[in-house]
Amino acid sequence: MADNSDTRMHQLGYRTPADVPEPDQLVLLEYDSGGQVAIITLNRPHADNAITTELAAQLIEVLETIAARTAVRVAIITGAGDRAFSVGGDLYQRKNMTKEQWLRQRQVFDRVLYTLRLLRRPIIAAVQGMAYGGGCEIASSTDFIIAADDARFGQPEAMVGLSAGGGAPVFLPRVLPPGLALQMLMTGQPITAQEAHRLGMVNEVHPRTELMNAAMRIAKQIASNSPTAVQAVKRAVQMGQGEPVEQAVAIMMEGHWRSVVHPDRVEGIRAFTENREPTFPDPDF
């Protein structure tokens, strides 16, 4: 294979995948805190967790499993290995794809992002190393991002002749200054975790070794709250963005009034007056 050490993609950190067998499970699913926290791991570290059609299909299955498991109150998604959260679509798989195979893969990738964005449970991205292309778009499609201090976020699709198609042109300008979002999309150059944090794209930055502990700390805090209330505020924020104020308030109030008549409200206030922690049951769905 030709030496590509001088290409711009290589300078971003891209490399030829290691010649090792593919794992049987391309997406791992584990549970913590009595099943209340689901941990999703993209599991192709030899390829910097590049997304193949097969990995995307397994990720859909995992997200649908979480959606149907009422005990799960919050999820974390991360990448295996030290180098990357995910470098996006696997260009080595795509190299020999037919047009039909490309279109079929696009359908699967679209389902990943659709299922992720519609997940009722809160989901946190714990990002280490490179989050490029579809990897950056997956992270941006979660509720918020916790990053390692070595994380980098980029959309290099234009470098290989593609327009970003997983939501970046829509979502990046909502979390970054529009001019910077355009610069990232047009040049392919990434931003650091520190810059992303300063601009509000990332909530917290931690040393690499402390990343998952930080994400778990937040996940456990969320899991200890009323799942009905948490899901209601998630829906209000998601559905209210971009709506006229009156419509956004109406969406918010729908969730609020449901919480007023919900048993979680009774338990929460009773626990407060009895000076104890509340015990909230799992939601119905």
N, C-alpha and C positions, 0 to 999 in steps of 0.2 A: 504494500500500500504506500502511496506517495506520502512524503513527509508534509504535514499540514501545519507545522509549528509556527509558521509566519502568518497564517490566515487570521482574520479578525475574530472568527468564531473560536479558533483555538485560544486566542488571547483572552477571550471571555471565560475560558475554562473548559470548553468542550473537548472531549477526547474520544478515541476509539474504544468501544466497550471491551472489557476484559473477556477473553475467550474461555468462558466457564459455562456449565449447564445452567439453564434457566431454573429458578426455584419453582417448585410445584405450586406454591401459593405466592402469587404476585402482589397480593394485598393481604396483609395480616390484620386480624381483628382480635383484640383482647379487651377484657373488662376489668375495671378496678372499682374500689369503693362499693363493694357488694353489688356490682352490676350496674351502678348508676352512671359510671363514666366509661364510655367506649373509646378505645384507642385504636385508630386506623393507621397502618404503616404501609406506605408505598415501598415494595420490597424488591427492587432491582438495583441494589447498590453497585453492582459491577458495571452498570450502564447509567449511573447517576440518576437512577429512578426515572429514566425516560419512559414515556407512556406509549405502550403498544396497544393494538386493538384488544389483545387478550387482557392486559392489565386494566384497561378502561372497563371492559365487560365485568371483570371481577369487582372493580370498585363500585359499579352500579349495584351489584348483588349485595355488597357489604352495606352500602347506604340504605338500600331497601330493607335489609335485615334490621338495621338500627331503627328505621322508621316504624317498623312493626313491633318492636320490642318495647313495651310500655315502661319497663323498669329503667331504661336508659334515659337519663335526664340531660346529659351533655356529652359531646364527642370532641375528641382531639384528632387532628390529622397531621401526620408528620412523614418524614422520609427516612429510610434505612441508610446507615452509613454516615460518614463524616463530611462527604463532599457536597451533597446536594439534597434539598427537599425534592425537587424534580426539575430537570432541564427541558421539560415539555415533550412534545411528540417525538417519537424515536425516528430520526431521519434515516437511520440505517435500514429500518424496516420499510420505510416509505420509498427508499431508493428504487426498488424494483416493482412497486405497486402499479397495477393498471388503474385507469381512470375509474372504473367501477369499484375497485378495492378502496381507492381514495374516498369516493363518495360514501361507501358503506362505513368506513372508519369515521368519517365526519359525523354520520348519524349517531354512532356509538359515543363519540366524544361529546356531542351536543346533549345526549341523554345524561352523561356524567354531570355536566354543569347544571342542567335543568333539575336533576334529582338533588344535587347538592344545595342549590339555591332554594328549593322548596322544602327542605328538611325542617320539620317543626322544631326539633331539638336544637338548642344552640350548638354551634360547632366552631372550634378554635383551630387555627392553623399554627403549628409550632414549626417554624421555618429555620433551618440551618443551611449554610452554604448557598448554592445556587438555586434560585427560583426563577426560571426563565420560561418564556413562552407559555405553554399550557400549564406549566407548574406555577408560574406567577398568577395565572388566571384562576387556577384552583384555589390558591391562597386568598386571592382577592374576592372569591365567591363565598368564603366563610364569613362568619359574623365579625371576627376580628383576628388580628395576627399578633403573635408573640414571637420575637425573632432572637436568634443567637447573634452575637456581635460580629460573626463572620458572614451573615446572610447578605445576599445581593439579589435585587429584584430587577428583572429586565424583560423586554419584549423584542427579541432579535429576529422576528419573522421576516422583516423586510430584507435582511441580509441574505436570505435564501429564496427570495422571490415571492414571499407570501405576505398577505395582509392578515394581521391578527384577527382570528375568528372566534375566540372563546370568551369574548366579553371585554377585553382590554380597552378598545376604543370607547366603550360605554362607561366602564367602571373606573378606569384610571383617572379620568377628568373629574370624577366625583370625590376622589380622596386626595388628589394632588392638584396643584395649579394646572389649569388646562394647557398652558404653554409647555410646562415640563412634561406632562403626559404626552403631548405631541412630539416633543424632542425624543423621548424614550422610544416611542413607536416608530419614528422616522429614522433615527440613527442606530437603534438597537443597543445603545449603551445603557448599562444598568446603573442603579443607584444603590448605595450602601444601606445597611440596616439603620445606621445612625441618621442618615439623611431622611430615610423613610419615616423614622420616628419623629424627627424634627418637624416634618410636614404633615404628620397625622395619619399616615398610611399604616404604621405599626404602633401598637399600643405600648409595648415594653421591649427593651433590649437587655439580654442577659448573657453572661459568659456561656460558651457552648456547653460546658459540663452542667450548667444549671438550667438549661432550657426546659427540659421536660418537667423538672420539679416546679418551675415557675408556672408552666401551663397547667399542671395538676393542681397546684394551689388555687388557681382561679376556677378551674373546673369543679373542684370540691366546694368552693364557696357558692357557685351557681347551683350545684346539685342539692345543697342544703336548703335552698329557698323553695317556695311554692312552684312546682313545675307548671301549673296552670297560669300563674302570674308571669313567669319567665317567658312562656310561649306567647302570651298576650302582648307583652311589650316588644318582643321580637317582631311579631306580625305588625304591630302599630308602626314601628320604625321602618320596616321594609315597605309596607303598603303605603305609608304616608309620604315617603320621599318623592318629591317632584309634584305632589298634589297641591291644589290650592289649600290654604290654611284651614278653611271650613271643612273640607273633605278629610284632611289629615286628622283634625280634631274629632270628627265623627268616627273615624276608624279607631282612634285611641279610646274614645268613650265607650264604644261597643265592647272592647276588651275590659275596660274598667268596670262597667256595670255587671259583666259576667263574673268578675272576681268578687264584687260586692255580695252576690248571692251564693257564692261558692263555699263549700265547707272549709276550704283552706283559709278563708278569711276568718271564720269562726275559730279555728285552731290557732292561727297566728296571733290573734288578739288575746285569746285566752292564755296562751303560753306567755305572752308579754306580761299580762297582769298577774300571772302565777310565778313570775321570775324563773322561767325555764325555757329551754330551747324547744321550738315547735317540731312536731313530727308530721310531715306532710305525706299523704299516700301517693302512690304512683298515679299518673293521669290515666284517663280512660283510653286515650289515643295520643 
